[in-house]
């Protein structure tokens, strides 16, 4: 496999990146895991960046099939030091139509507080597909709480839904987390100075569970 990349700074905020990817295989193989799919594609990315706005348009042209993959458009707007809005969209050049639109908001109203909201819209179906929400709140004395929820509008269900309350003192955190989707309650202990030190004990209606990141790392799992 070979990759050839060309970066061109058109102006101070505007840049162009071209990359050609070529991959081929020689000889046969009786195994599927090492089978190589021949590839010859040209990727194009036009980007704009300044202190408040980062935006890009990128696409990939398959030289073998002579077709464009959907264009990807991304933009990030830093409205204030505490508020960031992001947007993304995909556009199908073959059908000249928009595919999906995604928008998110990241707001930090005060120290230790974070509010994140997001949504995904299917243009062709004229339907909101998914809504994401995350809230983290910091209180005095090392206490904090939060919730995370992902709601699928198409299925009318929550792929993810959980709440937590935690106490952090001297780089040691004890957290109680309830996973509404799985119906599980977890008690977690974590030394924040060592990311792989987490130990957790959980319980569901008919089972008891145990997790240890330190043990997983030690065994190489």
N, C-alpha and C positions, 0 to 999 in steps of 0.2 A: 504494500500500500504506500502511495506517495501523496503528499500534500504540498502544494505550492501556493504561497500566500503573498499578496501584494497590498500594502497599506499606503494610502495616498491622502495627505492632508490638503484638502482643496482650499479651505480657508481656516482661520483659527478655530471656529466652533464646528466646522463641517469636515467630516472625514469619509473616505470611501475604502472599503475592504473587498478584495476579490480573492477567492480561494478555489483552486481546482483540486478535486479529490479523485484519485484513480486507484482502483483496487482490482486485482485479477488473481486467478489461481492457476497453478501448473500441476498437471497430473491429477489422478483420481484419488478418492478416499472412501473407505467403507463406512466411515463414521459421519454422523450428522453434526456433531459439536464443532468440528473443525472445517466444515464446508464453507467455502468462500463464495459470496455473491458478487459477481463482477459489477463494478461501479465506475462511472465516469460522470462527474457532476461539477457544475460551476455554481458557487455560492456568492451572492452579492449582498453587501450591507452598506447602507448609507446612514451615517449617524451624525447627530447634532448634540453638542454638549456645552453648557455654560453653567454659571453658578446656581441657577434656579431650574433649568429645564434640561432633561436628557431625553432624546427621542431617536428612534431608529426605524428604518424600513429594511427588511431583509427578505431575500428570496433564494430559491435553489432551482437551477435548471438541469434536468437530467439529459445529458448529451446522448444517451442510448435510446431513450424513448422520445426525445425531443419534446418534452413537456415540462411546464413549470409547476412546482409545488405551490400551495397557497402562500401568498405574501403574508408576512407577519409584521404588524405595526405595533410599536411600544412607545410609551411616553410616560415620563415621571415629572411631576410638577411639585417643587418644594415651595409651597405658598408662604409658610412661615417656618421658623425653626422647630415648631412643634406639630406642624401639619403638612402631610405629604399625600398627594393624590396620584394614583397610577391608572393608566388605561392601556388596553391592548385589544387588537382586532386582527382577524384573519380575512383575507380577500382572495377568492378563487379567480385566477386570470382566465381559466378555461370557460367558465360560465358567466364571468363578469358580475359576480355577486359577492356580497359580504356573507361570511359564515358565522362567526361568533364574536361577541363583544364582551370584554371583561373590564370591570372598574373596581378599584379598591381605595380605601381611605385609611390612613394611619395617623392617629391623633394622640398626642400626649399632653393632656390638659394641665397636669402638674407632676411633680416629682413622684415617680413610682406608679403613676397611673397611665394606662395605655388602652386605647379604644381602636379596634380594627374592624372594618366592615368591607364586605365585597360581594359582588354579584356577577353572574354569567348569563348572557342573553343569547339565544339562538335566533339569528335574524330570519332565516328561511322559514322556521316554524313559528315565528312571531311569539316566542315563549321565553319567559324567565326560567332558566334551568336550575340554578343553584344560588343559594345565599349563604355567606360565611360571616360569622361574628365571633369576636374575641374581646374579652374584657379582663384586665388585670388591675387590682386596686391594692395600694399599699397603705397600711394603717400604722399607728404608733407602736413602739415596743417590738418591732420586728415582725409583726403580723401582716399577712397579705392574703388575698382571696381572688378568685377569678373564675371565669367560665369560657368554654369554647364550644361552638355549635356550628355544624354544617347541615343545612337543610336542602334536600333534593326536591325541587318543585315537581319534577317529572314523575317521581315515584311516591311523593308525599311522605317521605321518611327522613330520618336523621342518620346519615352514615357515621356521624360523630357527634357526641353530646356528652360533655363532662363538666363538673365543677370541682373546685379544690379550695382548701384553706390550709395555710402553712405558717410556720414560725421559723424565722431565720435569725440565728444568734451565733456570733463568733465563727462564721463560715460553716455552720452546721444547720442543716434545714430538716425539719420534720414536717411532712405533708400528708394530709388526708385527702384522697381523691375519689370521687364517685363517678364511675362511667355509666351513664344512663343507657347508652346503646347496648352495652354488654351486660348490664345489670351487675356490675362488680364494684366493690369497695376496696381501695388500696391504702395501706399505711406505708409511707416511703421515708427512708432516712438517707440523707445525702451530705457528704462533706464537700462543699462547693469548691474548695481549693483543689480537689481531685475529681475531675469530671467522671471518672470511671469507678467511683466509690459507692454508687447508689445501691441500696438494698431495699427490697420491697416485699411486703407480705399482703396478699389480697384474698378476698373471699367472695364467692358468688353463692347462689342459692344451694348448689349441690357440690361445691368443690372448694378446696383451699389451694392457693397458688403461691409460689415463691419465685422471686427473681433477684439476681445479683449481677450487676454489670462487672464488678470486680472479679467474680468467679468466672464469668463468661470470657473476660479478657485473659485470665490466667490459663484457662483450658484451650484457648485459641478457637473458640466457637464463633 
